[in-house]
């Protein structure tokens, strides 16, 4: 919500699991978001900020429309962010 001062991750449910989609760039986001109502609503977030929003057991999928998509656990991204 761009009208609020607070960030939150938005998990999606697909194939009986919940994951947080992230995208390598705005173009990839807009292609994958086409028809969802989220087009042109991407915001860039610093890695440390993003990692701070994650639960340890969260599943994060980079570019979920790619095959194979790359998956991370929240704990992995948190560990990388503190380096």
N, C-alpha and C positions, 0 to 999 in steps of 0.2 A: 504494500500500500504506500504509494509515493507521498501521501498526505500525512504519514506518521513518521516519527523520528526513530522508530525501532525496526530492526531487520529480523526476519525469521525465515528459516528454510521451509520450503514447500514440498513435502514428500508426495509422491504419486504411488498409487497401487496398480500393479500390473503383474499378471501371472501369479496371483496369490502371494505377492510379496510387496513390501513397501521400500521405496528407494528415493533418493534425492538426486534429481538430474542436474548436472552442471555441463556447461558448454565451453568449448575452446575459444569461441569468438561469437560476436553478435550475428554474423551471417548464418552460422550453423544453428544458433538458437532460433532465428526467424524461420529458417527452412523447417526445422523440427516442430516449431510451435504453430505452423500454418494451420488455420482452421480451428484452433483451440480457444481463441479469444485472448491469448497471451502474446500475440505478435506485437513487436515493437515495445514490449514491456520489460525487456532484459535490463539489468543493471550490473555494472562491474563492481566486484567486491574484492578487496585485498585478501590474499590467501590466509593470513593470520586471522583476519576478521571472520572469514568464512569458517575456518577450522574452529574458532571459538564458539560458533553457533551449533556445532554438531555434538550429538551424543556419541559416546565411545562405540556403541554397537550399530550406529547408523550405516546404511549402505549408500554409497555415493557412486553414481554411474556417470562417467564422462562421455558426452555425446551419445545418449542412449539409442539413437537411431542407427549408429554405426554397427557393423558386424565384423568382428566381435567388438562389443562395447567394453571399455575398460572400467573395472570396478575397484573401489577402495572401501575400506572400513573407516569410520570416523576416527578411530584410534590411530590409524596409520597417518591420516592427514594431520591430526593434532601433533603427532611425533615429528613430522616433517616441518610443521610450522614453527616449532620452537628452535629449530636449528639456525 
